[in-house]
Amino acid sequence: MTTDTPAVTTGPLVPKRPPLEWVARHWPVLAFAASAIMLGAAHAFESFGGLAPCHLCLKQREVYWVAGTVGLIATIVQRTPLWTRLRAPALWLLGAIFLYGAGLAAFHAGVEWKWWPGPSTCTGGGLATSDDLVAMLKGAKIQPPMCDKAAWVFLGLSMAGWNALVSLGLAVVSAFAALRSKEA
């Protein structure tokens, strides 16, 4: 037994614009949220997973701090008349920041795969432990983790590799949002 019921085309649960348009319109706050999530994930790996960040890991976090700040400022400016003039530059800036982050993460992944050498600041001696921190408080020097050793791998990619993919995706969405002709 079949019933012919008309399709619902309006109502509170039916979006009035396609999902990509919604993402483009709300990209500043979504970029801020994505940056906060990535920073939170990095902090969780450090705090709960015991994975101390190397020099390049910390540099990758800086990218998300910058992108999050730009996203937050753009979210605020989006509610002002200035947004019509600043919309495209702000979204392109977010795209450039995320693209830089993708390049930095890809560089770090290449260092981990031994495709090229890392910076001299990445010549650490492994993970820092609580004993190391106690020793540091007593005046001992602790070496940071090495950049050329992946501390965590999932599906063949290290955290740096996954970060490169996520950052590249965020850069693509930023470019898509910037290329939208206007706010819908």
C-alpha positions, -999 to 999 in steps of 0.1 A, spaced: 0 0 0 15 33 -10 3 68 -2 10 97 -24 20 125 0 33 157 -13 69 165 -7 75 191 20 92 221 4 89 247 31 91 247 68 116 252 97 135 220 89 139 226 52 169 249 43 160 279 22 194 277 4 217 249 -6 241 237 21 272 251 3 256 285 2 249 283 39 286 273 46 298 302 24 275 327 42 286 316 77 323 308 68 339 333 92 323 318 123 328 283 109 365 290 103 367 303 139 351 271 151 373 249 129 404 266 143 391 261 179 384 225 172 419 219 158 435 236 187 414 217 211 423 184 194 460 192 195 457 201 232 438 169 239 466 148 222 491 166 244 471 165 277 454 132 275 475 113 249 508 124 264 522 135 231 544 165 236 545 189 206 577 194 186 588 228 173 569 224 139 538 212 158 538 244 177 542 264 145 512 246 131 491 256 161 501 293 156 484 291 122 451 281 138 455 309 164 459 334 136 430 319 116 408 318 146 415 354 154 408 365 118 376 344 118 364 359 150 371 395 138 354 387 105 324 373 123 321 406 142 326 427 111 301 406 92 273 422 113 283 458 102 280 477 70 317 474 64 313 437 56 302 444 20 337 459 13 357 436 36 340 403 28 362 391 0 395 403 14 387 387 48 377 353 32 408 354 9 429 361 40 415 331 58 422 310 27 458 322 25 463 315 63 449 280 59 469 274 27 501 285 46 491 260 74 487 232 48 521 240 34 537 240 69 520 208 78 531 191 45 566 203 52 565 187 86 551 155 72 580 155 47 604 159 76 588 129 93 591 108 61 628 119 58 622 135 24 641 166 36 657 178 68 638 197 94 650 229 110 678 228 135 653 235 163 639 200 157 668 181 171 651 170 203 655 137 221 620 123 224 589 129 245 590 150 277 578 133 308 568 145 342 602 135 355 617 157 328 596 186 340 607 181 376 644 180 364 638 212 345 625 229 376 657 219 393 677 235 365 683 207 340 678 213 303 652 193 285 653 186 248 620 190 229 605 161 209 621 155 175 602 168 144 614 139 123 596 112 143 558 109 140 544 104 175 510 92 162 499 77 129 464 68 117 457 52 83 493 58 73 493 96 80 508 113 110 492 142 127 511 166 104 498 147 74 462 149 86 467 185 95 479 192 59 447 177 45 424 195 70 442 228 64 440 223 26 403 216 29 397 247 50 417 268 24 395 254 -4 363 262 15 376 297 22 383 303 -15 348 289 -24 333 314 1 353 343 -12 343 335 -48 306 338 -40 295 369 -58 277 383 -27 260 374 5 228 356 -2 
